[in-house]
Amino acid sequence: MDFLGKVEEITCDGRLIARCSSVPELGDHVFDRRQNKIGTIGKVFGPVDEPYVSVNVPKTNEMPVPKGTDLFYNKGRNQNGKGKGRNRRN
């Protein structure tokens, strides 16, 4: 797991905003320090040098994550587990 950033804001609809040092892929899973799944990457926005990410937190998550919490993500995860040329014939 790679370090994503720290939670800087929590929006009124429950999304987490964090400033990140590297750009993750949309849909990557986000975890806390104890490897508990927090949510998924929804948007990447802001300046190119240090962008912000929006983390979509499921409604079933009862305990909100406090500001300043370290977030981590799996880098290079294949979303559906299928290769690009799976059905192609050579």
HTML snippet that shows the backbone in 3Dmol.js (N, CA, C, O; Angstrom):
<script src="https://3Dmol.org/build/3Dmol-min.js"></script>
<div id="view" style="width:600px;height:400px;position:relative"></div>
<script>
const pdb = `
ATOM      1  N   MET A   1       0.837  -1.177   0.000  1.00  0.00           N
ATOM      2  CA  MET A   1       0.000   0.000   0.000  1.00  0.00           C
ATOM      3  C   MET A   1       0.881   1.239   0.000  1.00  0.00           C
ATOM      4  O   MET A   1       1.935   1.276   0.635  1.00  0.00           O
ATOM      5  N   ASP A   2       0.426   2.243  -0.721  1.00  0.00           N
ATOM      6  CA  ASP A   2       1.154   3.502  -0.828  1.00  0.00           C
ATOM      7  C   ASP A   2       0.413   4.599  -0.083  1.00  0.00           C
ATOM      8  O   ASP A   2      -0.813   4.581   0.029  1.00  0.00           O
ATOM      9  N   PHE A   3       1.184   5.556   0.425  1.00  0.00           N
ATOM     10  CA  PHE A   3       0.608   6.673   1.165  1.00  0.00           C
ATOM     11  C   PHE A   3      -0.130   7.584   0.196  1.00  0.00           C
ATOM     12  O   PHE A   3       0.429   7.985  -0.824  1.00  0.00           O
ATOM     13  N   LEU A   4      -1.377   7.914   0.503  1.00  0.00           N
ATOM     14  CA  LEU A   4      -2.182   8.805  -0.325  1.00  0.00           C
ATOM     15  C   LEU A   4      -2.101  10.233   0.181  1.00  0.00           C
ATOM     16  O   LEU A   4      -1.817  11.146  -0.594  1.00  0.00           O
ATOM     17  N   GLY A   5      -2.344  10.442   1.460  1.00  0.00           N
ATOM     18  CA  GLY A   5      -2.321  11.777   2.040  1.00  0.00           C
ATOM     19  C   GLY A   5      -3.099  11.806   3.342  1.00  0.00           C
ATOM     20  O   GLY A   5      -3.514  10.767   3.857  1.00  0.00           O
ATOM     21  N   LYS A   6      -3.292  13.005   3.866  1.00  0.00           N
ATOM     22  CA  LYS A   6      -4.041  13.182   5.110  1.00  0.00           C
ATOM     23  C   LYS A   6      -5.389  13.810   4.801  1.00  0.00           C
ATOM     24  O   LYS A   6      -5.517  14.613   3.878  1.00  0.00           O
ATOM     25  N   VAL A   7      -6.389  13.434   5.582  1.00  0.00           N
ATOM     26  CA  VAL A   7      -7.723  14.016   5.428  1.00  0.00           C
ATOM     27  C   VAL A   7      -7.657  15.478   5.840  1.00  0.00           C
ATOM     28  O   VAL A   7      -7.277  15.799   6.966  1.00  0.00           O
ATOM     29  N   GLU A   8      -8.032  16.368   4.914  1.00  0.00           N
ATOM     30  CA  GLU A   8      -8.027  17.801   5.211  1.00  0.00           C
ATOM     31  C   GLU A   8      -9.419  18.336   5.477  1.00  0.00           C
ATOM     32  O   GLU A   8      -9.588  19.240   6.294  1.00  0.00           O
ATOM     33  N   GLU A   9     -10.417  17.793   4.802  1.00  0.00           N
ATOM     34  CA  GLU A   9     -11.798  18.254   4.976  1.00  0.00           C
ATOM     35  C   GLU A   9     -12.755  17.083   4.849  1.00  0.00           C
ATOM     36  O   GLU A   9     -12.450  16.070   4.220  1.00  0.00           O
ATOM     37  N   ILE A  10     -13.929  17.246   5.465  1.00  0.00           N
ATOM     38  CA  ILE A  10     -15.025  16.295   5.313  1.00  0.00           C
ATOM     39  C   ILE A  10     -16.215  17.118   4.817  1.00  0.00           C
ATOM     40  O   ILE A  10     -16.647  18.059   5.484  1.00  0.00           O
ATOM     41  N   THR A  11     -16.740  16.762   3.649  1.00  0.00           N
ATOM     42  CA  THR A  11     -17.831  17.531   3.067  1.00  0.00           C
ATOM     43  C   THR A  11     -19.147  17.213   3.770  1.00  0.00           C
ATOM     44  O   THR A  11     -19.235  16.265   4.551  1.00  0.00           O
ATOM     45  N   CYS A  12     -20.163  18.016   3.483  1.00  0.00           N
ATOM     46  CA  CYS A  12     -21.461  17.825   4.135  1.00  0.00           C
ATOM     47  C   CYS A  12     -22.135  16.525   3.699  1.00  0.00           C
ATOM     48  O   CYS A  12     -22.981  16.001   4.423  1.00  0.00           O
ATOM     49  N   ASP A  13     -21.774  15.997   2.527  1.00  0.00           N
ATOM     50  CA  ASP A  13     -22.362  14.728   2.102  1.00  0.00           C
ATOM     51  C   ASP A  13     -21.485  13.526   2.452  1.00  0.00           C
ATOM     52  O   ASP A  13     -21.746  12.419   1.981  1.00  0.00           O
ATOM     53  N   GLY A  14     -20.448  13.726   3.272  1.00  0.00           N
ATOM     54  CA  GLY A  14     -19.660  12.618   3.800  1.00  0.00           C
ATOM     55  C   GLY A  14     -18.424  12.236   3.025  1.00  0.00           C
ATOM     56  O   GLY A  14     -17.770  11.252   3.370  1.00  0.00           O
ATOM     57  N   ARG A  15     -18.077  12.979   1.986  1.00  0.00           N
ATOM     58  CA  ARG A  15     -16.854  12.673   1.240  1.00  0.00           C
ATOM     59  C   ARG A  15     -15.648  13.240   1.973  1.00  0.00           C
ATOM     60  O   ARG A  15     -15.742  14.253   2.667  1.00  0.00           O
ATOM     61  N   LEU A  16     -14.520  12.571   1.805  1.00  0.00           N
ATOM     62  CA  LEU A  16     -13.268  13.022   2.408  1.00  0.00           C
ATOM     63  C   LEU A  16     -12.435  13.704   1.336  1.00  0.00           C
ATOM     64  O   LEU A  16     -12.350  13.213   0.210  1.00  0.00           O
ATOM     65  N   ILE A  17     -11.818  14.831   1.675  1.00  0.00           N
ATOM     66  CA  ILE A  17     -10.925  15.544   0.770  1.00  0.00           C
ATOM     67  C   ILE A  17      -9.518  15.456   1.344  1.00  0.00           C
ATOM     68  O   ILE A  17      -9.284  15.797   2.503  1.00  0.00           O
ATOM     69  N   ALA A  18      -8.581  14.991   0.514  1.00  0.00           N
ATOM     70  CA  ALA A  18      -7.192  14.840   0.956  1.00  0.00           C
ATOM     71  C   ALA A  18      -6.264  15.371  -0.121  1.00  0.00           C
ATOM     72  O   ALA A  18      -6.545  15.234  -1.312  1.00  0.00           O
ATOM     73  N   ARG A  19      -5.160  15.977   0.293  1.00  0.00           N
ATOM     74  CA  ARG A  19      -4.122  16.407  -0.645  1.00  0.00           C
ATOM     75  C   ARG A  19      -3.156  15.235  -0.789  1.00  0.00           C
ATOM     76  O   ARG A  19      -2.707  14.663   0.205  1.00  0.00           O
ATOM     77  N   CYS A  20      -2.839  14.883  -2.037  1.00  0.00           N
ATOM     78  CA  CYS A  20      -1.984  13.711  -2.250  1.00  0.00           C
ATOM     79  C   CYS A  20      -0.681  14.106  -2.934  1.00  0.00           C
ATOM     80  O   CYS A  20      -0.596  15.127  -3.617  1.00  0.00           O
ATOM     81  N   SER A  21       0.324  13.272  -2.732  1.00  0.00           N
ATOM     82  CA  SER A  21       1.629  13.520  -3.325  1.00  0.00           C
ATOM     83  C   SER A  21       1.785  12.819  -4.673  1.00  0.00           C
ATOM     84  O   SER A  21       2.558  13.279  -5.514  1.00  0.00           O
ATOM     85  N   SER A  22       1.073  11.724  -4.894  1.00  0.00           N
ATOM     86  CA  SER A  22       1.072  11.035  -6.179  1.00  0.00           C
ATOM     87  C   SER A  22      -0.375  10.858  -6.622  1.00  0.00           C
ATOM     88  O   SER A  22      -1.281  10.802  -5.791  1.00  0.00           O
ATOM     89  N   VAL A  23      -0.588  10.771  -7.924  1.00  0.00           N
ATOM     90  CA  VAL A  23      -1.946  10.721  -8.457  1.00  0.00           C
ATOM     91  C   VAL A  23      -2.423   9.264  -8.530  1.00  0.00           C
ATOM     92  O   VAL A  23      -1.833   8.457  -9.248  1.00  0.00           O
ATOM     93  N   PRO A  24      -3.481   8.927  -7.795  1.00  0.00           N
ATOM     94  CA  PRO A  24      -4.033   7.573  -7.863  1.00  0.00           C
ATOM     95  C   PRO A  24      -5.005   7.439  -9.037  1.00  0.00           C
ATOM     96  O   PRO A  24      -5.370   8.433  -9.666  1.00  0.00           O
ATOM     97  N   GLU A  25      -5.416   6.219  -9.322  1.00  0.00           N
ATOM     98  CA  GLU A  25      -6.412   5.962 -10.357  1.00  0.00           C
ATOM     99  C   GLU A  25      -7.809   6.122  -9.771  1.00  0.00           C
ATOM    100  O   GLU A  25      -8.015   5.875  -8.583  1.00  0.00           O
ATOM    101  N   LEU A  26      -8.761   6.529 -10.586  1.00  0.00           N
ATOM    102  CA  LEU A  26     -10.149   6.607 -10.135  1.00  0.00           C
ATOM    103  C   LEU A  26     -10.642   5.200  -9.812  1.00  0.00           C
ATOM    104  O   LEU A  26     -10.396   4.262 -10.569  1.00  0.00           O
ATOM    105  N   GLY A  27     -11.324   5.061  -8.710  1.00  0.00           N
ATOM    106  CA  GLY A  27     -11.867   3.767  -8.309  1.00  0.00           C
ATOM    107  C   GLY A  27     -10.951   2.952  -7.415  1.00  0.00           C
ATOM    108  O   GLY A  27     -11.356   1.892  -6.938  1.00  0.00           O
ATOM    109  N   ASP A  28      -9.719   3.415  -7.169  1.00  0.00           N
ATOM    110  CA  ASP A  28      -8.824   2.696  -6.264  1.00  0.00           C
ATOM    111  C   ASP A  28      -9.402   2.697  -4.856  1.00  0.00           C
ATOM    112  O   ASP A  28     -10.030   3.667  -4.432  1.00  0.00           O
ATOM    113  N   HIS A  29      -9.186   1.607  -4.142  1.00  0.00           N
ATOM    114  CA  HIS A  29      -9.667   1.507  -2.766  1.00  0.00           C
ATOM    115  C   HIS A  29      -8.757   2.291  -1.832  1.00  0.00           C
ATOM    116  O   HIS A  29      -7.538   2.305  -2.004  1.00  0.00           O
ATOM    117  N   VAL A  30      -9.358   2.944  -0.844  1.00  0.00           N
ATOM    118  CA  VAL A  30      -8.631   3.764   0.125  1.00  0.00           C
ATOM    119  C   VAL A  30      -8.766   3.111   1.492  1.00  0.00           C
ATOM    120  O   VAL A  30      -9.851   2.675   1.878  1.00  0.00           O
ATOM    121  N   PHE A  31      -7.648   3.048   2.227  1.00  0.00           N
ATOM    122  CA  PHE A  31      -7.585   2.391   3.521  1.00  0.00           C
ATOM    123  C   PHE A  31      -7.015   3.340   4.563  1.00  0.00           C
ATOM    124  O   PHE A  31      -6.387   4.344   4.226  1.00  0.00           O
ATOM    125  N   ASP A  32      -7.239   3.014   5.830  1.00  0.00           N
ATOM    126  CA  ASP A  32      -6.586   3.756   6.908  1.00  0.00           C
ATOM    127  C   ASP A  32      -5.317   3.007   7.313  1.00  0.00           C
ATOM    128  O   ASP A  32      -4.932   2.034   6.664  1.00  0.00           O
ATOM    129  N   ARG A  33      -4.674   3.456   8.376  1.00  0.00           N
ATOM    130  CA  ARG A  33      -3.411   2.871   8.819  1.00  0.00           C
ATOM    131  C   ARG A  33      -3.558   1.396   9.223  1.00  0.00           C
ATOM    132  O   ARG A  33      -2.612   0.619   9.092  1.00  0.00           O
ATOM    133  N   ARG A  34      -4.736   1.016   9.712  1.00  0.00           N
ATOM    134  CA  ARG A  34      -4.981  -0.369  10.141  1.00  0.00           C
ATOM    135  C   ARG A  34      -5.498  -1.246   9.014  1.00  0.00           C
ATOM    136  O   ARG A  34      -5.941  -2.367   9.262  1.00  0.00           O
ATOM    137  N   GLN A  35      -5.450  -0.761   7.788  1.00  0.00           N
ATOM    138  CA  GLN A  35      -5.892  -1.444   6.582  1.00  0.00           C
ATOM    139  C   GLN A  35      -7.388  -1.723   6.574  1.00  0.00           C
ATOM    140  O   GLN A  35      -7.834  -2.714   5.995  1.00  0.00           O
ATOM    141  N   ASN A  36      -8.166  -0.854   7.215  1.00  0.00           N
ATOM    142  CA  ASN A  36      -9.618  -0.908   7.121  1.00  0.00           C
ATOM    143  C   ASN A  36     -10.032  -0.103   5.900  1.00  0.00           C
ATOM    144  O   ASN A  36      -9.564   1.018   5.704  1.00  0.00           O
ATOM    145  N   LYS A  37     -10.906  -0.671   5.078  1.00  0.00           N
ATOM    146  CA  LYS A  37     -11.336   0.034   3.870  1.00  0.00           C
ATOM    147  C   LYS A  37     -12.210   1.217   4.253  1.00  0.00           C
ATOM    148  O   LYS A  37     -13.192   1.074   4.980  1.00  0.00           O
ATOM    149  N   ILE A  38     -11.834   2.396   3.748  1.00  0.00           N
ATOM    150  CA  ILE A  38     -12.555   3.629   4.015  1.00  0.00           C
ATOM    151  C   ILE A  38     -13.536   3.920   2.887  1.00  0.00           C
ATOM    152  O   ILE A  38     -14.691   4.256   3.146  1.00  0.00           O
ATOM    153  N   GLY A  39     -13.089   3.793   1.631  1.00  0.00           N
ATOM    154  CA  GLY A  39     -13.922   4.109   0.477  1.00  0.00           C
ATOM    155  C   GLY A  39     -13.132   3.960  -0.810  1.00  0.00           C
ATOM    156  O   GLY A  39     -12.168   3.197  -0.873  1.00  0.00           O
ATOM    157  N   THR A  40     -13.546   4.696  -1.842  1.00  0.00           N
ATOM    158  CA  THR A  40     -12.872   4.650  -3.135  1.00  0.00           C
ATOM    159  C   THR A  40     -12.602   6.063  -3.638  1.00  0.00           C
ATOM    160  O   THR A  40     -13.265   7.015  -3.225  1.00  0.00           O
ATOM    161  N   ILE A  41     -11.625   6.194  -4.530  1.00  0.00           N
ATOM    162  CA  ILE A  41     -11.284   7.482  -5.131  1.00  0.00           C
ATOM    163  C   ILE A  41     -12.394   7.865  -6.102  1.00  0.00           C
ATOM    164  O   ILE A  41     -12.711   7.103  -7.015  1.00  0.00           O
ATOM    165  N   GLY A  42     -12.985   9.043  -5.909  1.00  0.00           N
ATOM    166  CA  GLY A  42     -14.069   9.499  -6.772  1.00  0.00           C
ATOM    167  C   GLY A  42     -13.618  10.533  -7.787  1.00  0.00           C
ATOM    168  O   GLY A  42     -13.978  10.453  -8.961  1.00  0.00           O
ATOM    169  N   LYS A  43     -12.828  11.509  -7.339  1.00  0.00           N
ATOM    170  CA  LYS A  43     -12.360  12.585  -8.222  1.00  0.00           C
ATOM    171  C   LYS A  43     -10.930  12.957  -7.857  1.00  0.00           C
ATOM    172  O   LYS A  43     -10.502  12.829  -6.710  1.00  0.00           O
ATOM    173  N   VAL A  44     -10.208  13.421  -8.867  1.00  0.00           N
ATOM    174  CA  VAL A  44      -8.886  14.007  -8.670  1.00  0.00           C
ATOM    175  C   VAL A  44      -8.970  15.417  -9.252  1.00  0.00           C
ATOM    176  O   VAL A  44      -9.350  15.585 -10.411  1.00  0.00           O
ATOM    177  N   PHE A  45      -8.620  16.426  -8.461  1.00  0.00           N
ATOM    178  CA  PHE A  45      -8.763  17.807  -8.913  1.00  0.00           C
ATOM    179  C   PHE A  45      -7.718  18.683  -8.256  1.00  0.00           C
ATOM    180  O   PHE A  45      -7.049  18.267  -7.310  1.00  0.00           O
ATOM    181  N   GLY A  46      -7.580  19.901  -8.762  1.00  0.00           N
ATOM    182  CA  GLY A  46      -6.663  20.863  -8.185  1.00  0.00           C
ATOM    183  C   GLY A  46      -5.378  20.994  -8.970  1.00  0.00           C
ATOM    184  O   GLY A  46      -5.314  20.580 -10.128  1.00  0.00           O
ATOM    185  N   PRO A  47      -4.340  21.569  -8.351  1.00  0.00           N
ATOM    186  CA  PRO A  47      -3.077  21.801  -9.054  1.00  0.00           C
ATOM    187  C   PRO A  47      -2.371  20.494  -9.414  1.00  0.00           C
ATOM    188  O   PRO A  47      -2.541  19.474  -8.747  1.00  0.00           O
ATOM    189  N   VAL A  48      -1.582  20.548 -10.474  1.00  0.00           N
ATOM    190  CA  VAL A  48      -0.905  19.344 -10.965  1.00  0.00           C
ATOM    191  C   VAL A  48       0.165  18.868  -9.988  1.00  0.00           C
ATOM    192  O   VAL A  48       0.351  17.661  -9.832  1.00  0.00           O
ATOM    193  N   ASP A  49       0.872  19.783  -9.327  1.00  0.00           N
ATOM    194  CA  ASP A  49       1.971  19.412  -8.436  1.00  0.00           C
ATOM    195  C   ASP A  49       1.489  18.614  -7.222  1.00  0.00           C
ATOM    196  O   ASP A  49       2.065  17.576  -6.896  1.00  0.00           O
ATOM    197  N   GLU A  50       0.464  19.079  -6.569  1.00  0.00           N
ATOM    198  CA  GLU A  50      -0.091  18.399  -5.402  1.00  0.00           C
ATOM    199  C   GLU A  50      -1.614  18.417  -5.496  1.00  0.00           C
ATOM    200  O   GLU A  50      -2.261  19.289  -4.915  1.00  0.00           O
ATOM    201  N   PRO A  51      -2.191  17.461  -6.223  1.00  0.00           N
ATOM    202  CA  PRO A  51      -3.646  17.487  -6.415  1.00  0.00           C
ATOM    203  C   PRO A  51      -4.403  17.051  -5.160  1.00  0.00           C
ATOM    204  O   PRO A  51      -3.831  16.497  -4.222  1.00  0.00           O
ATOM    205  N   TYR A  52      -5.681  17.316  -5.179  1.00  0.00           N
ATOM    206  CA  TYR A  52      -6.590  16.849  -4.142  1.00  0.00           C
ATOM    207  C   TYR A  52      -7.349  15.645  -4.679  1.00  0.00           C
ATOM    208  O   TYR A  52      -7.530  15.510  -5.889  1.00  0.00           O
ATOM    209  N   VAL A  53      -7.791  14.775  -3.787  1.00  0.00           N
ATOM    210  CA  VAL A  53      -8.649  13.666  -4.170  1.00  0.00           C
ATOM    211  C   VAL A  53      -9.907  13.707  -3.313  1.00  0.00           C
ATOM    212  O   VAL A  53      -9.881  14.130  -2.157  1.00  0.00           O
ATOM    213  N   SER A  54     -10.998  13.261  -3.904  1.00  0.00           N
ATOM    214  CA  SER A  54     -12.258  13.114  -3.193  1.00  0.00           C
ATOM    215  C   SER A  54     -12.474  11.620  -2.989  1.00  0.00           C
ATOM    216  O   SER A  54     -12.452  10.849  -3.949  1.00  0.00           O
ATOM    217  N   VAL A  55     -12.681  11.213  -1.750  1.00  0.00           N
ATOM    218  CA  VAL A  55     -12.882   9.804  -1.418  1.00  0.00           C
ATOM    219  C   VAL A  55     -14.361   9.597  -1.119  1.00  0.00           C
ATOM    220  O   VAL A  55     -14.912  10.203  -0.199  1.00  0.00           O
ATOM    221  N   ASN A  56     -14.997   8.733  -1.909  1.00  0.00           N
ATOM    222  CA  ASN A  56     -16.399   8.394  -1.688  1.00  0.00           C
ATOM    223  C   ASN A  56     -16.484   7.362  -0.567  1.00  0.00           C
ATOM    224  O   ASN A  56     -15.928   6.269  -0.672  1.00  0.00           O
ATOM    225  N   VAL A  57     -17.181   7.720   0.498  1.00  0.00           N
ATOM    226  CA  VAL A  57     -17.338   6.838   1.652  1.00  0.00           C
ATOM    227  C   VAL A  57     -18.743   6.242   1.588  1.00  0.00           C
ATOM    228  O   VAL A  57     -19.712   6.984   1.430  1.00  0.00           O
ATOM    229  N   PRO A  58     -18.876   4.906   1.709  1.00  0.00           N
ATOM    230  CA  PRO A  58     -20.219   4.312   1.667  1.00  0.00           C
ATOM    231  C   PRO A  58     -21.082   4.776   2.839  1.00  0.00           C
ATOM    232  O   PRO A  58     -20.576   5.073   3.921  1.00  0.00           O
ATOM    233  N   LYS A  59     -22.369   4.832   2.609  1.00  0.00           N
ATOM    234  CA  LYS A  59     -23.312   5.288   3.647  1.00  0.00           C
ATOM    235  C   LYS A  59     -23.348   4.349   4.842  1.00  0.00           C
ATOM    236  O   LYS A  59     -23.757   4.757   5.929  1.00  0.00           O
ATOM    237  N   THR A  60     -22.926   3.089   4.666  1.00  0.00           N
ATOM    238  CA  THR A  60     -22.955   2.121   5.762  1.00  0.00           C
ATOM    239  C   THR A  60     -21.840   2.364   6.767  1.00  0.00           C
ATOM    240  O   THR A  60     -21.867   1.811   7.866  1.00  0.00           O
ATOM    241  N   ASN A  61     -20.851   3.193   6.398  1.00  0.00           N
ATOM    242  CA  ASN A  61     -19.746   3.487   7.300  1.00  0.00           C
ATOM    243  C   ASN A  61     -20.251   4.465   8.371  1.00  0.00           C
ATOM    244  O   ASN A  61     -20.393   5.659   8.107  1.00  0.00           O
ATOM    245  N   GLU A  62     -20.518   3.955   9.573  1.00  0.00           N
ATOM    246  CA  GLU A  62     -21.120   4.753  10.635  1.00  0.00           C
ATOM    247  C   GLU A  62     -20.132   5.712  11.291  1.00  0.00           C
ATOM    248  O   GLU A  62     -20.506   6.819  11.678  1.00  0.00           O
ATOM    249  N   MET A  63     -18.884   5.299  11.418  1.00  0.00           N
ATOM    250  CA  MET A  63     -17.885   6.102  12.123  1.00  0.00           C
ATOM    251  C   MET A  63     -17.129   6.972  11.124  1.00  0.00           C
ATOM    252  O   MET A  63     -16.366   6.442  10.315  1.00  0.00           O
ATOM    253  N   PRO A  64     -17.316   8.280  11.154  1.00  0.00           N
ATOM    254  CA  PRO A  64     -16.568   9.125  10.222  1.00  0.00           C
ATOM    255  C   PRO A  64     -15.079   9.158  10.587  1.00  0.00           C
ATOM    256  O   PRO A  64     -14.700   9.006  11.749  1.00  0.00           O
ATOM    257  N   VAL A  65     -14.270   9.356   9.580  1.00  0.00           N
ATOM    258  CA  VAL A  65     -12.826   9.438   9.783  1.00  0.00           C
ATOM    259  C   VAL A  65     -12.494  10.866  10.186  1.00  0.00           C
ATOM    260  O   VAL A  65     -12.920  11.796   9.502  1.00  0.00           O
ATOM    261  N   PRO A  66     -11.749  11.082  11.271  1.00  0.00           N
ATOM    262  CA  PRO A  66     -11.432  12.450  11.692  1.00  0.00           C
ATOM    263  C   PRO A  66     -10.402  13.111  10.777  1.00  0.00           C
ATOM    264  O   PRO A  66      -9.658  12.432  10.069  1.00  0.00           O
ATOM    265  N   LYS A  67     -10.369  14.436  10.803  1.00  0.00           N
ATOM    266  CA  LYS A  67      -9.369  15.183  10.044  1.00  0.00           C
ATOM    267  C   LYS A  67      -7.975  14.799  10.531  1.00  0.00           C
ATOM    268  O   LYS A  67      -7.772  14.529  11.715  1.00  0.00           O
ATOM    269  N   GLY A  68      -7.031  14.779   9.617  1.00  0.00           N
ATOM    270  CA  GLY A  68      -5.661  14.446   9.964  1.00  0.00           C
ATOM    271  C   GLY A  68      -5.339  12.970   9.879  1.00  0.00           C
ATOM    272  O   GLY A  68      -4.191  12.586  10.102  1.00  0.00           O
ATOM    273  N   THR A  69      -6.310  12.129   9.566  1.00  0.00           N
ATOM    274  CA  THR A  69      -6.079  10.691   9.448  1.00  0.00           C
ATOM    275  C   THR A  69      -5.258  10.400   8.196  1.00  0.00           C
ATOM    276  O   THR A  69      -5.531  10.953   7.130  1.00  0.00           O
ATOM    277  N   ASP A  70      -4.258   9.538   8.322  1.00  0.00           N
ATOM    278  CA  ASP A  70      -3.457   9.128   7.173  1.00  0.00           C
ATOM    279  C   ASP A  70      -4.265   8.151   6.321  1.00  0.00           C
ATOM    280  O   ASP A  70      -4.900   7.234   6.843  1.00  0.00           O
ATOM    281  N   LEU A  71      -4.235   8.358   5.003  1.00  0.00           N
ATOM    282  CA  LEU A  71      -4.929   7.485   4.068  1.00  0.00           C
ATOM    283  C   LEU A  71      -3.925   6.802   3.163  1.00  0.00           C
ATOM    284  O   LEU A  71      -2.898   7.381   2.809  1.00  0.00           O
ATOM    285  N   PHE A  72      -4.228   5.567   2.788  1.00  0.00           N
ATOM    286  CA  PHE A  72      -3.368   4.761   1.925  1.00  0.00           C
ATOM    287  C   PHE A  72      -4.213   4.174   0.800  1.00  0.00           C
ATOM    288  O   PHE A  72      -5.437   4.094   0.911  1.00  0.00           O
ATOM    289  N   TYR A  73      -3.548   3.760  -0.296  1.00  0.00           N
ATOM    290  CA  TYR A  73      -4.264   3.138  -1.416  1.00  0.00           C
ATOM    291  C   TYR A  73      -3.372   2.097  -2.062  1.00  0.00           C
ATOM    292  O   TYR A  73      -2.153   2.112  -1.891  1.00  0.00           O
ATOM    293  N   ASN A  74      -4.001   1.178  -2.818  1.00  0.00           N
ATOM    294  CA  ASN A  74      -3.255   0.166  -3.558  1.00  0.00           C
ATOM    295  C   ASN A  74      -2.913   0.718  -4.925  1.00  0.00           C
ATOM    296  O   ASN A  74      -3.809   1.045  -5.704  1.00  0.00           O
ATOM    297  N   LYS A  75      -1.638   0.827  -5.226  1.00  0.00           N
ATOM    298  CA  LYS A  75      -1.186   1.397  -6.488  1.00  0.00           C
ATOM    299  C   LYS A  75      -1.172   0.318  -7.570  1.00  0.00           C
ATOM    300  O   LYS A  75      -0.721  -0.803  -7.337  1.00  0.00           O
ATOM    301  N   GLY A  76      -1.672   0.674  -8.758  1.00  0.00           N
ATOM    302  CA  GLY A  76      -1.606  -0.235  -9.892  1.00  0.00           C
ATOM    303  C   GLY A  76      -2.581  -1.389  -9.827  1.00  0.00           C
ATOM    304  O   GLY A  76      -2.337  -2.431 -10.436  1.00  0.00           O
ATOM    305  N   ARG A  77      -3.659  -1.238  -9.121  1.00  0.00           N
ATOM    306  CA  ARG A  77      -4.655  -2.305  -8.992  1.00  0.00           C
ATOM    307  C   ARG A  77      -5.475  -2.369 -10.277  1.00  0.00           C
ATOM    308  O   ARG A  77      -5.914  -1.340 -10.791  1.00  0.00           O
ATOM    309  N   ASN A  78      -5.680  -3.577 -10.791  1.00  0.00           N
ATOM    310  CA  ASN A  78      -6.523  -3.765 -11.960  1.00  0.00           C
ATOM    311  C   ASN A  78      -7.966  -3.860 -11.490  1.00  0.00           C
ATOM    312  O   ASN A  78      -8.282  -4.721 -10.669  1.00  0.00           O
ATOM    313  N   GLN A  79      -8.846  -3.003 -11.985  1.00  0.00           N
ATOM    314  CA  GLN A  79     -10.187  -2.892 -11.433  1.00  0.00           C
ATOM    315  C   GLN A  79     -11.037  -4.131 -11.607  1.00  0.00           C
ATOM    316  O   GLN A  79     -11.719  -4.531 -10.663  1.00  0.00           O
ATOM    317  N   ASN A  80     -11.027  -4.752 -12.767  1.00  0.00           N
ATOM    318  CA  ASN A  80     -11.905  -5.889 -12.951  1.00  0.00           C
ATOM    319  C   ASN A  80     -11.157  -7.206 -13.108  1.00  0.00           C
ATOM    320  O   ASN A  80     -11.788  -8.246 -13.294  1.00  0.00           O
ATOM    321  N   GLY A  81      -9.844  -7.190 -13.037  1.00  0.00           N
ATOM    322  CA  GLY A  81      -9.061  -8.409 -13.079  1.00  0.00           C
ATOM    323  C   GLY A  81      -8.928  -9.021 -14.453  1.00  0.00           C
ATOM    324  O   GLY A  81      -8.417 -10.134 -14.577  1.00  0.00           O
ATOM    325  N   LYS A  82      -9.366  -8.342 -15.477  1.00  0.00           N
ATOM    326  CA  LYS A  82      -9.293  -8.874 -16.829  1.00  0.00           C
ATOM    327  C   LYS A  82      -8.262  -8.081 -17.622  1.00  0.00           C
ATOM    328  O   LYS A  82      -8.172  -6.860 -17.498  1.00  0.00           O
ATOM    329  N   GLY A  83      -7.497  -8.779 -18.425  1.00  0.00           N
ATOM    330  CA  GLY A  83      -6.499  -8.136 -19.251  1.00  0.00           C
ATOM    331  C   GLY A  83      -7.130  -7.383 -20.413  1.00  0.00           C
ATOM    332  O   GLY A  83      -8.285  -7.623 -20.765  1.00  0.00           O
ATOM    333  N   LYS A  84      -6.374  -6.483 -20.997  1.00  0.00           N
ATOM    334  CA  LYS A  84      -6.896  -5.652 -22.088  1.00  0.00           C
ATOM    335  C   LYS A  84      -7.248  -6.489 -23.309  1.00  0.00           C
ATOM    336  O   LYS A  84      -8.315  -6.310 -23.895  1.00  0.00           O
ATOM    337  N   GLY A  85      -6.369  -7.396 -23.695  1.00  0.00           N
ATOM    338  CA  GLY A  85      -6.579  -8.181 -24.909  1.00  0.00           C
ATOM    339  C   GLY A  85      -7.107  -9.569 -24.635  1.00  0.00           C
ATOM    340  O   GLY A  85      -6.709 -10.524 -25.301  1.00  0.00           O
ATOM    341  N   ARG A  86      -7.967  -9.696 -23.701  1.00  0.00           N
ATOM    342  CA  ARG A  86      -8.442 -11.000 -23.250  1.00  0.00           C
ATOM    343  C   ARG A  86      -9.139 -11.798 -24.347  1.00  0.00           C
ATOM    344  O   ARG A  86      -8.918 -13.005 -24.452  1.00  0.00           O
ATOM    345  N   ASN A  87      -9.964 -11.167 -25.156  1.00  0.00           N
ATOM    346  CA  ASN A  87     -10.734 -11.895 -26.176  1.00  0.00           C
ATOM    347  C   ASN A  87     -10.142 -11.768 -27.581  1.00  0.00           C
ATOM    348  O   ASN A  87     -10.764 -12.192 -28.555  1.00  0.00           O
ATOM    349  N   ARG A  88      -8.991 -11.210 -27.686  1.00  0.00           N
ATOM    350  CA  ARG A  88      -8.368 -11.044 -28.996  1.00  0.00           C
ATOM    351  C   ARG A  88      -7.634 -12.313 -29.396  1.00  0.00           C
ATOM    352  O   ARG A  88      -7.061 -13.012 -28.560  1.00  0.00           O
ATOM    353  N   ARG A  89      -7.663 -12.589 -30.669  1.00  0.00           N
ATOM    354  CA  ARG A  89      -6.926 -13.751 -31.180  1.00  0.00           C
ATOM    355  C   ARG A  89      -5.777 -13.235 -32.049  1.00  0.00           C
ATOM    356  O   ARG A  89      -5.931 -12.276 -32.804  1.00  0.00           O
ATOM    357  N   ASN A  90      -4.629 -13.891 -31.923  1.00  0.00           N
ATOM    358  CA  ASN A  90      -3.447 -13.482 -32.698  1.00  0.00           C
ATOM    359  C   ASN A  90      -3.385 -14.178 -34.013  1.00  0.00           C
ATOM    360  O   ASN A  90      -2.457 -13.951 -34.788  1.00  0.00           O
TER     361      ASN A  90
END
`;
const viewer = $3Dmol.createViewer("view");
viewer.addModel(pdb, "pdb");
viewer.setStyle({}, {cartoon: {color: "spectrum"}});
viewer.zoomTo();
viewer.render();
</script>
